[in-house]
């Protein structure tokens, strides 16, 4: 809906700093749960070293989401299968080819892990493969690099992650300050149609609401006010069943 905060759920087995996110990671069941909740995009963390993912996760999510949509009544209403966004530490072109073959539609590239030359090359390869590029940044310097890149980026993500420890800024200030930065303003002036998202503990980080009470939705509201149109949410949207998942999604979307 118009003016609704876009929530992109992420299928992720574990976090490097905290371990497994669920007692049992049933990717088929989770995919069905997310598709039935009309998730706009399915983010899949397929990093096998830090997050316990695999390339097979991409294929499974693509196959299960497509088959569920075909079986569901929603398919009769013209609802299409949500695109798949692959999250991995992408350093080499061959990774893009493998992800495309596995069934992904877009890739989340960690800008801080690449030189400007490699970033430009990977975005060009992605374009030839018809892969959309989502660029994740943790500093103003990285945003400035994207601004100089001159295109090829389909979404910008302000991240709360620490690339040295792979933990998070638990205050949430990192993403907020990036949203409010001069570098972000310059990026938006040049690429005003590129949506800006946030990732990292969204749905968990709390700020005080108007009544002075700590609230995760108050943090989401602060992100919206600073210019974010949505978030990629992993740990903050872990739920035991479909109804609980929908409740969490709704609370964030309408913050």
Protein Blocks (a to p, Z undefined) as FASTA:
>chain_A
ZZiacddddddfbdfklopfbfbdcfklmmmmmmmnopabdcddfbfklnopafklmmmm
mmmmmmmmmmpmklmnopacdddddddddfbfklmmmmmmnopabdcddfklpcfklmmm
mmmmmmmnopacddddfbfklmmmmmmnopaiabdcddfbdfklopacfkommmmmmmmp
mklmmmmmmmmmbccddeehihjaccddfkopacfklmmmmmmmnopabdcdfklmgcfb
fklmmmmmmmmmmZZ
